């Protein structure tokens, strides 16, 4: 029987405030009752831990990972078993590939909370120079904390810029700006969708495909029962029924290396679907239903097409946020 191991993951680049926050968390009584904690440190900065201040220092076990190659299911589970830990708290190295951790976590290890920390003074530089690493950390974070913020006349302009970067990665994360330990601002910028969700029929313009695709996956219940008109490409091939195809577009979420095909399952008449060629551009009119399919392996949006029309490619062909 696989034991469930809660994982609390803290990401961010060097000197972003991870250690300070984790130290304070491990000092709190409510976070540390009846738990044996594996504290997995993948990066060492200038700030050091003070175990004497932990609420239960005898139940916190330090382990250091010096190489990204050491992130394997066997290694992680052996460190947990060594201390009979009931949970893991991970200080991640911001220069390492976060997807590697997701893929290499042992069976039973489940991320309960993921928080990203960023130095307000260096965040834009990191985003410009190592955008993929920045994007991956933003995309998985439930909470994003910008510390060392400066309350001056340039703050609002800076806030708008970083807010947009965060929302490209995730529309659901909470964003916090910290000026000092007792001066914190919650993000208050509204993000209206570029189409009217109050309407029964949604007409998605070409430039808004990426935002629509992200939102329908994050908030699929909002779309159930609606009708949609949208352009994209048809993907046909093995594994699909005679009345099925995949509808979508290539989407660039971060940079050119991150371009992927983003698609949803469509159903239409066998006659119309049989005439589609792989990669063909089409405009569909479809009803959206949330239902379980073997392709998704879970409940997800399925597009039931009433119209499938051949069209010219969107310009540009790759959708962006």
C-alpha positions in Angstrom: 0.0 0.0 0.0 1.4 3.4 -1.1 1.4 6.0 1.7 0.3 9.5 0.8 3.1 12.0 1.5 2.1 15.7 1.4 4.6 17.9 -0.3 5.0 21.6 0.4 7.0 23.1 -2.5 8.7 26.4 -2.3 10.2 27.8 -5.5 12.0 30.9 -6.6 15.5 32.0 -7.6 18.5 32.5 -5.3 17.9 35.2 -2.6 14.2 35.4 -3.4 13.1 34.9 0.3 12.3 31.1 0.3 14.4 30.2 3.3 13.1 33.1 5.4 9.5 32.1 4.7 10.2 28.4 5.3 11.9 29.2 8.6 8.9 31.2 9.8 6.6 28.4 8.7 8.5 25.7 10.6 8.3 27.9 13.7 4.5 27.9 13.6 2.7 25.6 16.0 -0.3 24.9 13.7 1.9 23.7 10.9 4.1 21.4 13.0 1.9 19.3 15.3 2.4 15.5 15.1 4.4 15.6 11.9 7.8 14.3 10.9 9.2 16.6 8.3 11.8 15.9 5.6 13.3 19.3 4.8 14.8 18.8 1.4 17.1 21.7 0.4 18.2 21.9 -3.2 19.8 25.4 -2.9 21.8 27.2 -0.2 21.7 31.0 -0.1 23.0 33.5 2.4 20.2 33.0 4.9 20.7 29.9 7.0 18.0 27.9 9.0 17.9 28.2 12.7 16.5 24.8 13.9 16.5 25.9 17.5 13.5 28.2 16.7 11.5 25.4 15.0 8.4 24.4 16.9 9.4 20.8 16.8 13.1 20.8 15.8 13.6 17.1 16.7 11.0 16.2 14.1 12.6 18.2 11.2 15.2 16.3 9.3 17.6 18.2 7.0 18.7 16.6 3.7 20.7 18.4 0.9 20.5 17.6 -2.8 23.4 19.1 -4.7 22.7 17.9 -8.2 19.6 17.8 -10.3 20.6 14.3 -11.4 19.9 13.2 -7.8 16.2 14.0 -8.2 14.9 10.4 -8.7 12.0 8.5 -7.2 14.3 6.1 -5.5 16.5 8.9 -4.0 13.6 10.9 -2.7 11.8 8.0 -1.2 15.0 6.7 0.5 15.5 10.1 2.2 11.9 10.1 3.4 12.1 6.5 4.6 15.5 7.2 6.4 13.7 9.5 8.8 10.2 7.9 8.6 9.0 11.4 7.6 5.2 11.9 7.1 5.6 14.8 4.8 8.2 16.7 2.7 9.0 20.4 2.6 11.2 21.2 -0.5 13.2 24.3 -1.1 13.7 24.1 -4.9 16.6 25.4 -6.9 15.1 27.9 -9.3 17.7 27.1 -11.9 16.6 23.5 -12.1 13.8 22.1 -14.3 10.7 22.0 -12.2 9.1 19.5 -14.6 11.8 17.1 -13.6 10.6 17.1 -10.0 6.9 16.6 -11.1 7.9 13.6 -13.1 10.3 12.1 -10.6 8.2 12.3 -7.4 7.8 8.9 -5.8 4.4 7.1 -5.8 2.2 8.6 -3.1 4.0 12.0 -3.0 1.4 14.7 -3.7 2.0 18.4 -3.9 -0.4 20.0 -1.3 0.9 23.5 -1.8 3.3 25.3 -4.1 4.5 28.8 -3.4 6.8 30.9 -5.6 8.9 33.7 -4.2 10.4 36.5 -6.2 12.6 39.5 -5.5 10.7 42.5 -7.0 14.0 44.1 -8.0 15.3 41.1 -10.1 12.1 39.4 -11.3 11.8 41.1 -14.6 15.5 40.3 -15.3 15.0 36.6 -14.6 11.9 36.6 -16.7 13.7 38.2 -19.6 16.8 36.0 -19.5 15.5 32.6 -18.3 11.8 32.8 -19.2 11.1 29.1 -19.3 12.3 28.6 -15.8 10.3 31.6 -14.6 7.2 30.5 -16.4 7.3 27.0 -15.0 7.5 28.2 -11.4 4.7 30.7 -12.0 2.4 28.2 -13.7 2.4 25.7 -10.8 2.2 28.2 -7.9 -1.0 28.7 -5.9 0.6 31.7 -4.2 3.2 34.1 -5.8 4.9 36.4 -3.3 6.9 39.4 -4.6 9.0 40.7 -1.7 11.3 43.7 -1.3 8.7 45.8 -3.2 9.2 49.6 -3.2 6.1 51.8 -2.7 6.9 54.7 -5.1 5.4 56.3 -8.2 6.7 53.5 -10.4 5.1 50.7 -8.4 1.7 50.6 -10.2 3.4 50.5 -13.7 5.7 47.7 -12.5 2.7 45.8 -10.9 0.7 45.9 -14.1 3.7 44.4 -15.9 4.4 41.5 -13.5 0.7 40.9 -13.1 0.4 40.2 -16.8 3.4 37.9 -16.8 1.8 35.9 -13.9 -1.6 35.7 -15.5 -0.1 34.3 -18.8 1.1 31.4 -16.7 -2.0 31.1 -14.5 -5.3 32.9 -14.0 -6.0 31.3 -10.6 -2.8 32.0 -8.5 -3.0 34.5 -5.7 -0.5 37.3 -6.0 0.9 39.2 -3.0 3.3 42.2 -2.9 5.3 42.6 0.3 6.9 46.0 1.1 7.8 45.0 4.7 6.9 42.2 7.1 3.8 44.2 8.2 3.0 46.0 4.9 1.5 43.6 2.4 -0.7 44.3 -0.6 -3.0 41.7 -2.2 -3.2 42.0 -6.0 -6.4 43.8 -7.0 -6.1 43.9 -10.8 -9.2 42.4 -12.5 -8.7 40.1 -15.5 -11.9 40.2 -17.6 -12.1 37.7 -20.4 -12.0 39.2 -23.9 -15.4 37.7 -24.7 -18.8 37.9 -23.0 -19.5 34.9 -20.8 -23.0 36.1 -20.2 -23.9 35.2 -23.7 -25.2 31.7 -24.7 -23.2 31.9 -28.0 -19.5 32.6 -27.6 -17.6 34.0 -30.7 -13.9 33.6 -30.1 -11.7 35.9 -32.2 -8.5 34.4 -33.5 -6.2 36.4 -31.2 -8.0 35.1 -28.1 -7.7 31.4 -28.7 -5.0 30.9 -26.1 -7.0 32.7 -23.4 -10.1 30.7 -24.2 -8.3 27.4 -24.2 -6.7 28.1 -20.8 -9.9 29.3 -19.3 -12.1 26.4 -20.5 -9.6 24.0 -18.9 -9.4 25.9 -15.6 -13.2 26.7 -15.4 -14.9 24.1 -17.5 -18.1 24.2 -15.5 -18.6 27.8 -16.8 -18.7 26.6 -20.4 -21.0 23.6 -20.0 -24.1 24.1 -22.2 -22.7 27.1 -24.1 -22.4 27.2 -27.9 -19.2 28.4 -29.5 -17.8 29.6 -32.9 -14.0 29.4 -33.2 -11.2 28.7 -35.7 -8.5 26.1 -35.4 -6.9 23.0 -36.9 -8.3 19.5 -37.1 -6.2 16.6 -36.0 -7.4 13.2 -37.3 -5.8 9.8 -37.0 -5.7 6.5 -35.1 -7.4 6.1 -31.8 -10.4 8.3 -32.8 -13.9 7.1 -33.6 -15.3 7.8 -37.1 -17.2 10.8 -35.8 -14.3 12.3 -33.8 -11.3 14.6 -34.3 -9.2 16.9 -32.2 -9.7 20.6 -32.6 -7.0 23.1 -31.5 -4.1 25.3 -32.4 -0.4 25.5 -31.6 0.0 27.7 -28.6 3.2 29.5 -27.3 2.8 30.0 -23.6 6.4 31.2 -22.9 8.9 31.0 -25.7 9.4 29.2 -29.0 10.7 26.1 -27.3 7.5 25.8 -25.4 5.1 25.7 -28.4 2.6 22.8 -28.0 -0.6 21.7 -29.7 -3.6 22.6 -27.5 -6.7 20.7 -28.4 -10.0 19.4 -27.3 -12.1 16.4 -28.4 -14.7 17.2 -31.0 -17.6 15.1 -32.3 -19.5 15.7 -35.6 -21.2 13.8 -38.3 -19.2 10.9 -39.7 -19.6 12.3 -43.3 -18.1 15.7 -42.4 -15.4 14.3 -40.2 -14.3 11.8 -42.9 -13.6 14.7 -45.3 -11.1 16.4 -42.9 -7.4 16.1 -43.5 -4.8 16.2 -40.7 -3.9 19.8 -39.8 -6.6 21.3 -41.9 -7.9 24.7 -40.7 -11.6 24.8 -39.9 -14.2 27.0 -38.2 -16.5 25.1 -36.0 -19.9 25.9 -34.4 -20.3 23.5 -31.5 -22.1 22.9 -28.3 -19.9 22.3 -25.2 -20.6 19.5 -22.9 -18.5 18.4 -19.9 -18.3 14.6 -19.8 -16.0 11.7 -19.1 -14.0 10.4 -22.1 -11.3 7.7 -22.3 -9.1 10.2 -24.1 -9.0 12.6 -21.2 -9.2 9.9 -18.5 -11.5 12.3 -16.6 -14.4 14.7 -17.1 -13.5 17.4 -19.6 -15.1 19.7 -22.3 -16.2 17.9 -25.5 -17.2 20.0 -28.5 -20.3 18.7 -30.4 -20.1 20.3 -33.8 -23.2 21.4 -35.7 -21.0 23.1 -38.4 -17.5 22.4 -39.7 -16.3 24.8 -42.4 -12.9 24.9 -44.1 -11.2 28.2 -43.7 -7.8 30.0 -44.3 -5.2 29.7 -41.6 -5.2 32.2 -38.7 -2.5 34.9 -38.8 -0.3 34.3 -37.0 -0.9 30.5 -37.0 0.6 30.1 -33.5 -1.6 31.5 -30.8 -0.2 33.5 -27.9 -1.4 35.2 -24.8 
